[in-house]
């Protein structure tokens, strides 16, 4: 038996091909966040007065990194929602009866989703100068290093939810009450500084906050007013990596457990 | 050299029990499938076939009992079992957005194939299933019959010793069904592949070497189609009447039992049915709408064994 590397690669490749052949998905995952950015960015511009020391920042600029994270989240969701139907009556059935460890199956799916999310995130990120954020190749490279673990964690998290779901409708419910708040309370649409204490606590407890903070820290110099009060880059990366391990571990546990009971 | 050891059965199922919450779907099922056999699991939908299938395919762990595939336990030695089985699901397990070749490519890599090896095996399988000219077509653009063939090509790619098929001819027209069976027999001849399939179609069950009839979680009969049919004594007489209970009682008291009422018709099995029919018609002429006489079919075997018609009124 060859090392199961070939199996992971095949599963990732399949994920990418599928995505590219589904034009609606490509557009949907990209256009909605961009629309959000354009509408909220322009609409809230005049109303946005962040309590940032050292001056104000246009809302479209503040909101931009948050929109990148939103794209990661949406792509993660789109790429894992297929699990719900695939597992009982689709492609995934044949993967589950193949002699590959569950860890390989999970890794293939999550890495596939990560690639897609990263690619989509980068498509938006190169538009950063439009939002007034300067980009150099070095900054872009560093951003990738932040976006990869964040995309991985979000895909693995989404995997955990999809795996337990009986129906796509159920997934949408969870998405609305759980995944969207993860984004809303990450400092993406508004900074934690001006928020009441209870909200700030929620934001600090949210692992996505640290992924976004890492992205902001990479995009701006350490002295920029917009990053003041954010968790440090080191802490942000550590939390994000821990988020990866936790969600991937969860996905693995769930995927292994289902074999032992009824269902899949 | 050890003298010829008895090689393990392709499938051996012992006292298999399964339930979903309170409802018991398998109530202690036992059977074995010899290597190279074409074995059918016949039963109505909801009779436990698919549960049994999923247990053998290592997708579900039974609540009780054991299932062995070539001597390996489907729960504890799932990896070994997975290497030796190919599975063709009832609902397509192909990725519809990929081409036929791409599907086989992913499948091959899951089984550790790669490079020129994979390419050769894929081509051979495509050729055998007469899919070479459609290899680059996306699966969602194929007809039902072609899709089924691609599905089977996928299940066979790694040359499994046992092919499990769930309702293999569902969605196939009669021509494609014939093709499928020619292929299955050819596989068995050439590679000694053992086939275990589930079906609710009598004509498909008739083509198997041996059959197990599964009803309400219990195997009610196991044997060759011929042997099962010959268990029924002679002919099957079915009488359509507006008063089935009355006619049944009348026939029983005059000509002896057993006589059943199945699905609103009166049904009895008798040797030399043609001699009995005129006497029945004479006795109950005013209550009989139609009488049919037939050689026993597997449907009759099923009714004989379970006392109810095959589809629909399982609970009756």
Interface residues (C-beta under 8 A of the other chain):
Chain A: X1 X2 X4 X6 X7 X9 X10 X11 X13 X14 X17 X18 X21 X22 X88 X89 X90 X91 X92 X93 X94 X95 X96 X97 X98 X99 X100 X259 X260 X261 X262 X263 X264
Chain B: X18 X20 X57 X58 X59 X60 X61 X78 X79 X82 X83 X85 X87 X89 X91 X92 X93 X94 X95 X97 X98 X102 X105 X106 X107 X109 X110 X111 X112 X114 X138 X154 X155
